[in-house]
Amino acid sequence: MGKYYGIDLGTTYSCIAVVDGDAETPNPEVIMNQKTQKFVVPSVVRITDKLDENGENVVQVGDQAKNNFGADPENTVAFIKRSMSDPNYKRAIRGKDYTPEQISALILKHLVNTANEQRRQVEENAEPIYDVVITKPAYFAELETRRTMEAGKLAGLNVMRLINEPTAAALSYGQRQPDDKTLLVYDLGGGTFDVTIMRFQDKVANVLSTDGDKQLGGYNWDMALVNYVLSKVDGKYEELSLSDQNRILKTAEEVKKQLSDLEEYLFAFNYKGMQEVNVTQEDFDECTKVLLGKTSRMVKEALKKANLQEDSIDEVLLIGGSTHMPQVRKLIDELFPNSEVKDEVNPERAVALGAAVLAWQESQGGRTTKNPGPTIDKDKNPYSYGVQAYNTSGKLKIFNLIKAQENLEIERTDEAFYTSEEGQTHIRLHFYQAKSTDYEMELSLGDEIYAEGNEGGLHPEKQDVSWGVPAPKGSPVVYRVKRDKNGIVKVFVECCGAKGEFKLGMPASKSSDVSRR
C-alpha cells in the first residue's frame, strides 16, 4: 500500500503529515524536516538574485527566508494567505509579478520536495508525492478556496480534497476518542480565526455551525504589541522603513511567545536608534483585549447558530499556534467552566494530521475493510450564494439559492423566477456572495462575484443565457446551484430552452463598471 499526505498551508507556518497505507487504522504523523529538526516551516518565501541551472531565480522557503525578512524585505513575502481574498493582489519581485496562489505554490513545493528527498533516503525508488489533501480556513470564501486549489495544481499536485482546518483538527483528535460528544474547535492561527461546533455520534462527525474572521490571527496580536511599544517612544509603525517594519514584527512574535511563559520581557527595537520597552503579561493582555473580545463574540455567535448553550459543549479543542497565549485559555475557562479543554493535541500539527487522515479515507473510496476511525459526514459553509432579480414590488434584490450555514456539499433548484420584460432574447446573470441566512436581501449586503471567464467584468457576455427568439414576459427561469465538498460553486440556468452553466470565479473589484440589464 502507498502513503497518504495532508498539508496544512498556514498563514505563518505550514507542515505536511503522512498516513501509512498498511496500517489497519490511520495513525498520522507530521514529517519532521531532518535538516532543521522542526515539524513546521515558516510560510515565508524569498526570491533571491541567484540563478539555477535553468536560469530561474533561486527560491528560499521557510527559516532561511524568514531570517532575511528584515534584511531583504523587497524580495521576501510573508502572510500571503491573508491576500488570497484580494482579486487584484500581485507582488512584483525581481521583474516578475507573483499572485497569492503562485507564492502559496512555492510553499507547497518546498514541503513536498523536502518530504520526497527524505523518503528517497529510506526508499530509493519511492514515487514522488502527488495526491494530497490541503486544508483551508472554514471562513475562506469561493475565491480563496479556488486559489488554494490552484496553488496545489501549480505545485504539481493532485488536490484530492480541501478540508476546513477546524474540521481537520477534529478529525485528527477524533481518531483517539471513541465516545459521543459535542466539541467546540477554537482555531486561532497566525492569520485567521475559526470557531466550529461539531457533534461526534456513532463515529460520525457532523458540523453544526461555524464562524470566524479570515483577517484575524496572531499577526494582529503582533501588530498590537508593536503599536504598544512604539507608543512608548512616540513612534508610529508607518514611520519605520520596510526593513525595520519586518524586523519589529519578527521581534514582536518572539516577545509574544516569551510572554506565554514569563511575567515580563524586554522588547528591543530600532526607532531613531535602539529602544527598549519592558512589556508585562498584563500590558500585552490589555493592548490585545479587543482582539480577544472579537473571538469571544464569534464563539457566542457559533453557539447561537447551532442553537446551543455553553453547557452543551463537552470539550473544547484549542488549535493554532496563537492558542498558546495564556489569555486564550483564560477566556475559554470563563466561557466554558464545565467543559474539558483538551491539552494533548498539538495546536500546530493537528490540522495537517487530520488532512492526512482524510487523504487515507478518500483513497479507500468506501471499499476498505479496515477501521477508518471517525469520519466527517456534514460540514458547513459560512457563505450564501444568490442571484440578482426583481422582487414582486419591482425592486432589485439578492435571492439566495444557497444560504449561509447550510451544508457545504449541497444542491438546490429554484423555479420562482421569470423574465421581467416583454420580448427578451437573453438574460444576464449577476451572482452574489453574502453571509446572510435570508432568502431575499438588499444588494448592499452582498458582494458581487463573476462567472469564471468574466474576471474583472471584462467579458459580461460570458454571464449571458441567450435563446435568440423574443419571449413573452413571465417566461420561467429555472436555477440550479451546486456546491461541492471543496466549496466550489456552479450555477445552472435554463430559460426558453436555452441552458447556461457557470462556475463562479473572481469577485467584483470596487472600481469595476459592470453592465446591467
C-alpha positions in Angstrom: 0.0 0.0 0.0 1.0 3.6 -0.5 1.3 6.6 1.8 -1.3 9.4 2.1 -0.5 13.0 2.7 -2.2 16.0 4.2 -0.8 19.6 4.1 -1.6 22.4 6.4 -1.0 25.5 4.3 -0.8 28.1 7.1 -0.5 31.8 7.2 2.6 31.8 9.4 3.6 28.2 9.5 2.9 25.1 7.3 3.5 21.4 7.6 2.9 18.1 5.9 1.7 14.8 7.5 1.5 11.2 6.3 -0.5 8.1 7.0 0.9 4.7 6.2 -1.5 2.8 3.9 -0.5 -0.6 5.5 -2.0 0.4 8.8 -5.3 -1.0 9.9 -6.3 2.3 11.4 -5.0 5.7 10.2 -2.1 6.8 12.5 -1.0 10.1 11.1 2.5 11.6 11.7 3.8 15.1 10.8 7.0 14.8 8.8 10.0 16.4 10.5 12.5 18.3 8.4 15.7 16.4 9.1 17.9 19.4 8.4 16.1 21.9 10.7 14.8 19.2 13.1 11.5 21.1 13.0 8.0 19.9 12.2 6.6 23.2 11.0 8.0 25.5 8.3 7.6 29.3 8.3 5.3 30.3 5.4 7.8 32.8 4.1 9.2 33.0 0.6 12.3 34.8 -0.7 13.2 35.2 -4.3 17.0 35.5 -4.5 19.2 37.1 -7.1 21.0 33.8 -7.7 20.0 31.7 -10.8 19.6 28.0 -11.0 20.7 25.8 -14.0 17.6 26.8 -15.9 18.2 30.5 -15.4 15.4 30.9 -12.9 15.8 32.8 -9.6 16.6 30.5 -6.7 13.7 30.4 -4.2 14.1 30.2 -0.4 11.2 29.0 1.7 11.0 28.7 5.5 13.5 29.6 8.1 16.1 30.8 5.6 13.6 33.2 4.0 12.3 34.3 7.4 15.8 35.1 8.6 16.1 37.5 5.6 12.7 39.1 6.2 14.2 42.2 7.6 17.4 42.4 5.5 15.7 41.8 2.1 12.1 42.9 2.5 11.6 43.8 -1.1 12.1 40.3 -2.3 10.6 38.4 0.7 6.9 37.6 1.1 5.1 36.6 4.4 1.5 36.3 5.4 0.5 35.7 1.7 -2.6 33.7 2.9 -4.1 37.0 4.0 -4.0 38.3 0.4 -5.9 35.3 -1.0 -9.1 37.3 -0.8 -7.7 40.3 -2.8 -8.6 39.7 -6.5 -6.1 42.4 -7.6 -3.1 41.4 -5.5 0.2 41.0 -7.3 3.7 41.3 -5.8 6.4 42.4 -8.2 9.7 40.7 -7.3 12.9 40.8 -9.5 10.9 41.8 -12.6 8.1 39.2 -12.2 4.6 39.5 -10.8 3.5 36.9 -8.3 -0.1 36.1 -7.4 -1.1 34.7 -4.0 -1.6 31.2 -5.5 1.9 31.3 -7.1 3.6 32.2 -3.8 1.5 29.6 -2.0 2.6 27.0 -4.6 6.2 27.7 -3.7 5.5 26.9 -0.1 3.7 23.7 -1.1 6.6 22.7 -3.4 9.1 23.2 -0.6 7.1 21.0 1.8 6.7 18.2 -0.8 10.2 18.4 -2.1 11.7 18.1 1.4 9.4 15.1 2.1 10.3 13.5 -1.2 14.1 13.9 -0.5 13.8 12.3 2.9 11.6 9.4 1.6 14.2 8.6 -1.1 16.9 8.3 1.6 14.9 5.4 3.0 13.3 4.1 -0.1 15.4 4.8 -3.2 12.6 4.2 -5.8 9.8 5.9 -3.8 7.2 7.5 -6.0 7.1 11.3 -5.6 4.1 12.8 -3.6 1.2 13.6 -5.9 -2.2 13.1 -4.3 -2.8 15.3 -1.3 -5.5 16.9 0.9 -4.9 20.6 1.6 -6.6 22.5 4.5 -8.2 25.9 4.4 -9.8 28.2 7.0 -13.5 27.5 7.4 -14.2 31.1 6.6 -12.5 31.1 3.3 -14.9 32.2 0.6 -15.1 31.0 -3.0 -12.1 33.0 -4.3 -9.7 31.8 -1.6 -11.0 28.3 -2.0 -10.3 28.2 -5.7 -6.9 29.8 -5.3 -5.9 27.2 -2.7 -6.9 24.5 -5.3 -4.9 26.3 -8.0 -1.8 26.6 -5.7 -1.8 22.8 -5.4 -2.0 22.4 -9.2 0.8 24.9 -9.7 2.9 22.9 -7.2 2.4 19.9 -9.4 0.0 18.2 -7.0 -3.4 16.5 -7.4 -5.6 18.1 -4.8 -7.9 15.2 -3.8 -9.8 17.3 -1.5 -9.9 20.5 0.5 -11.0 20.4 4.2 -11.7 23.2 6.6 -9.0 23.5 9.2 -11.1 23.1 12.4 -12.8 20.0 10.8 -9.4 18.5 10.0 -8.2 19.1 13.6 -11.3 17.5 15.0 -10.9 14.5 12.6 -7.4 14.0 13.9 -8.5 14.3 17.5 -11.5 12.0 17.0 -9.3 9.1 16.0 -8.5 8.5 19.6 -11.9 9.4 21.0 -14.5 6.6 21.0 -17.2 8.4 22.9 -20.1 10.5 21.5 -19.6 14.2 22.3 -20.2 17.8 21.3 -16.9 19.5 20.5 -16.1 23.2 20.0 -12.9 23.8 18.0 -11.3 27.2 18.7 -8.8 27.7 16.0 -6.6 30.8 16.3 -3.8 30.7 13.8 -1.3 33.2 12.6 -3.6 35.0 10.2 -7.1 33.6 10.6 -9.6 32.7 13.3 -12.3 30.0 13.0 -14.7 28.5 15.6 -16.5 25.3 14.7 -19.0 23.3 16.7 -19.4 19.6 15.8 -21.0 16.6 17.1 -19.4 13.1 17.2 -22.0 10.3 17.2 -21.5 6.7 16.3 -18.1 7.5 14.9 -19.5 10.1 12.5 -18.9 13.8 12.9 -21.3 16.5 11.8 -20.5 20.2 11.8 -23.3 22.1 13.5 -22.1 25.7 12.9 -19.1 27.7 12.1 -18.0 31.4 12.4 -14.8 33.3 12.1 -12.7 36.0 10.6 -10.2 35.4 7.8 -8.3 38.6 8.7 -7.9 37.9 12.5 -5.0 35.9 13.8 -1.7 36.0 15.6 -0.4 38.7 13.2 -2.9 41.1 14.7 -1.6 40.4 18.2 1.9 41.1 16.9 0.8 44.4 15.4 -1.0 45.4 18.6 2.2 44.7 20.6 4.3 46.7 18.0 1.9 49.7 18.3 2.1 49.5 22.1 5.9 49.7 22.3 6.1 52.3 19.6 3.6 54.5 21.5 6.0 54.4 24.5 8.6 56.3 22.4 6.1 58.5 20.4 6.7 56.4 17.3 4.4 55.1 14.5 4.8 51.9 12.5 4.3 53.8 9.3 7.4 55.9 10.0 9.6 52.8 10.0 11.5 51.6 6.9 10.2 48.4 5.4 13.2 46.6 6.8 12.6 47.9 10.3 8.9 47.1 10.0 9.7 43.5 9.2 12.3 43.3 12.0 10.0 44.7 14.6 7.2 42.3 13.6 9.6 39.4 13.9 10.7 40.6 17.4 7.0 41.1 18.4 6.3 37.4 17.6 9.2 36.3 19.7 8.2 38.6 22.7 4.6 37.3 22.4 5.9 33.7 22.7 8.1 34.6 25.7 5.2 36.2 27.5 3.3 32.9 27.3 5.8 31.6 30.0 7.3 34.8 31.6 5.6 37.6 33.5 7.6 40.2 31.6 10.1 40.5 28.7 12.3 43.3 27.2 11.2 44.4 23.7 14.3 45.8 21.9 13.8 47.5 18.6 15.1 50.3 16.3 13.3 53.6 16.2 15.6 56.6 15.7 18.2 54.4 17.4 17.9 51.4 19.6 14.9 51.4 22.0 14.0 49.1 24.9 10.5 48.7 26.4 9.7 46.3 29.2 6.4 44.6 28.4 4.5 42.6 31.1 1.8 40.0 30.5 -0.7 42.5 31.8 0.5 45.1 29.3 0.1 42.6 26.5 -3.3 41.4 27.6 -4.5 45.0 27.8 -3.4 46.1 24.4 -4.9 43.0 22.8 -8.1 42.6 24.7 -10.2 44.0 21.8 -8.9 41.2 19.6 -9.6 38.5 22.2 -13.1 40.0 22.6 -13.7 39.5 18.9 -13.1 35.8 19.2 -15.4 35.6 22.2 -18.2 37.2 20.2 -17.7 34.8 17.4 -17.8 31.8 19.7 -21.1 33.0 21.1 -22.4 33.5 17.6 -21.4 30.0 16.6 -23.3 28.7 19.7 -26.4 30.7 18.6 -26.2 29.3 15.1 -26.1 25.8 16.5 -28.9 26.5 18.9 -26.7 25.5 21.8 -25.8 26.9 25.2 -22.3 27.0 26.7 -23.0 24.0 28.9 -23.9 21.9 25.8 -20.2 21.8 24.9 -18.5 18.6 26.3 -15.0 19.5 25.2 -13.0 22.4 23.7 -10.2 21.8 21.3 -7.6 24.5 21.0 -5.9 24.7 17.6 -3.4 27.1 16.1 -0.1 28.4 17.5 -1.7 31.5 18.9 -3.7 29.4 21.4 -0.5 29.1 23.4 -1.2 32.6 24.7 -2.5 32.3 28.4 -5.2 34.8 27.6 -6.9 32.3 25.3 -7.0 29.6 27.9 -8.4 32.0 30.4 -11.1 33.1 28.0 -12.1 29.5 27.3 -12.2 28.7 31.0 -14.5 31.6 31.6 -16.8 30.8 28.7 -16.9 27.0 29.3 -16.4 26.4 33.0 -18.0 23.0 32.8 -16.2 21.8 29.6 -13.0 19.9 29.4 -10.2 21.7 27.5 -8.1 19.2 25.6 -4.3 19.8 26.0 -2.9 16.6 24.5 -3.5 17.8 20.9 -0.5 19.7 19.4 -2.0 23.0 18.2 0.5 23.4 15.3 0.2 19.9 13.9 -3.4 18.8 14.5 -4.7 20.3 11.2 -2.1 18.5 9.0 -2.7 15.3 10.9 -6.4 15.4 10.1 -5.8 16.2 6.5 -3.6 13.1 6.2 -6.4 11.0 7.8 -8.8 12.3 5.2 -6.4 11.6 2.4 -6.3 7.9 3.7 -10.0 7.8 4.0 -10.6 9.3 0.5 -8.1 6.8 -1.1 -10.2 3.9 0.3 -13.3 5.0 -1.6 -15.6 3.5 0.9 -14.4 0.0 -0.1 -12.0 -0.7 2.8 -12.3 -3.5 5.3 -10.0 -1.5 7.6 -11.1 0.7 10.5 -11.2 4.2 9.2 -11.9 5.8 12.6 -14.4 8.7 12.9 -15.5 10.2 9.5 -16.9 13.5 8.5 -20.4 13.5 7.3 -21.7 17.0 7.0 -19.5 20.1 7.1 -20.8 23.7 7.0 -20.1 26.7 4.8 -20.5 30.3 6.2 -21.4 31.9 2.9 -24.6 32.1 0.9 -24.8 32.4 -2.9 -27.6 34.1 -4.8 -28.7 35.9 -7.9 -29.9 39.4 -8.6 -33.6 39.7 -9.6 -36.6 41.9 -9.3 -39.0 41.1 -6.4 -42.8 41.4 -6.6 -42.5 45.1 -5.8 -40.2 45.8 -8.7 -37.1 46.3 -6.7 -33.7 44.7 -7.4 -32.8 42.2 -4.6 -30.5 39.3 -4.0 -32.2 35.9 -3.8 -30.0 33.4 -2.0 -30.2 30.0 -3.7 -27.9 28.6 -1.0 -28.0 30.1 2.4 -25.1 30.7 4.9 -24.7 27.9 7.4 -26.2 25.3 5.2 -24.3 22.1 4.4 -21.1 22.6 2.5 -22.0 20.0 -0.1 -25.4 20.9 -1.4 -27.6 21.1 -4.5 -30.7 23.3 -4.8 -33.2 24.0 -7.6 -35.3 27.2 -7.5 -38.2 27.7 -10.1 -39.5 31.0 -8.6 -38.0 33.3 -11.3 -39.4 34.7 -14.6 -38.3 37.1 -17.3 -39.1 40.7 -16.4 -39.6 42.3 -19.9 -41.6 41.5 -23.0 -39.7 40.2 -25.9 -36.4 39.3 -24.0 -34.0 37.3 -26.0 -31.5 36.7 -23.2 -30.8 37.2 -19.5 -27.6 38.3 -17.9 -26.8 36.7 -14.6 -25.5 38.6 -11.6 -24.1 36.4 -8.8 -23.6 37.4 -5.2 -21.9 36.1 -2.1 -23.0 37.0 1.4 -23.2 35.8 5.0 -27.0 36.1 5.3 -29.4 33.3 6.1 -32.2 35.2 4.4 -33.7 34.2 1.1 -34.3 37.8 -0.1 -31.9 40.6 0.9 -30.7 44.0 -0.1 -28.0 44.3 -2.8 -25.8 46.3 -0.5 -25.5 43.3 1.9 -23.8 41.0 -0.7 -20.6 41.0 -2.7 -21.0 40.6 -6.5 -18.8 37.8 -8.0 -18.2 37.0 -11.6 -18.6 33.8 -13.6 -15.2 32.2 -14.4 -14.0 33.8 -17.7 -15.5 37.2 -16.8 -12.8 38.2 -14.3 -12.8 42.0 -13.9 -16.1 42.3 -15.6 -14.3 42.4 -19.0 -16.5 39.9 -20.7 -20.0 40.3 -19.3 -21.4 38.4 -22.2 -20.0 35.3 -20.6 -22.7 35.6 -18.0 -25.5 35.6 -20.6 -28.0 32.9 -21.4 -29.4 33.6 -24.8 -32.2 31.9 -26.8 -32.4 34.5 -29.7 -36.2 34.5 -30.2 -38.3 37.1 -28.4 -40.1 35.5 -25.4 -43.2 36.7 -23.6 -42.8 38.4 -20.3 -43.1 36.0 -17.4 -41.3 33.1 -19.1 -40.0 30.7 -16.4 -36.3 30.8 -15.4 -35.0 27.8 -13.5 -31.9 28.0 -11.4 -29.9 25.0 -10.0 -26.9 25.8 -7.8 -24.4 23.2 -6.7 -21.6 23.5 -4.2 -19.2 20.6 -4.0 -17.3 19.2 -1.0 -14.4 21.5 -1.7 -16.6 24.7 -1.7 -16.6 25.2 -5.5 -19.9 26.7 -6.6 -21.6 26.1 -10.0 -24.8 27.7 -11.2 -27.0 26.1 -13.9 -29.7 28.2 -15.6 -32.5 27.3 -18.1 -34.9 29.6 -19.9 -36.9 29.1 -23.1 -34.9 26.0 -24.0 -31.5 27.7 -23.6 -29.2 26.5 -20.9 -26.1 28.0 -19.2 -23.6 26.6 -16.8 -21.4 28.9 -14.8 -18.5 28.3 -12.4 -18.2 31.2 -10.0 -14.9 33.0 -10.4 -13.4 36.3 -9.3 -15.3 38.7 -7.1 -16.1 42.2 -8.4 -13.5 44.9 -8.0 -14.7 48.0 -6.3 -13.8 50.0 -9.3 -15.4 47.7 -11.9 -18.1 49.1 -14.2 -20.4 46.1 -14.7 -23.2 46.3 -17.4 -26.7 45.5 -16.2 -29.9 44.9 -17.9 
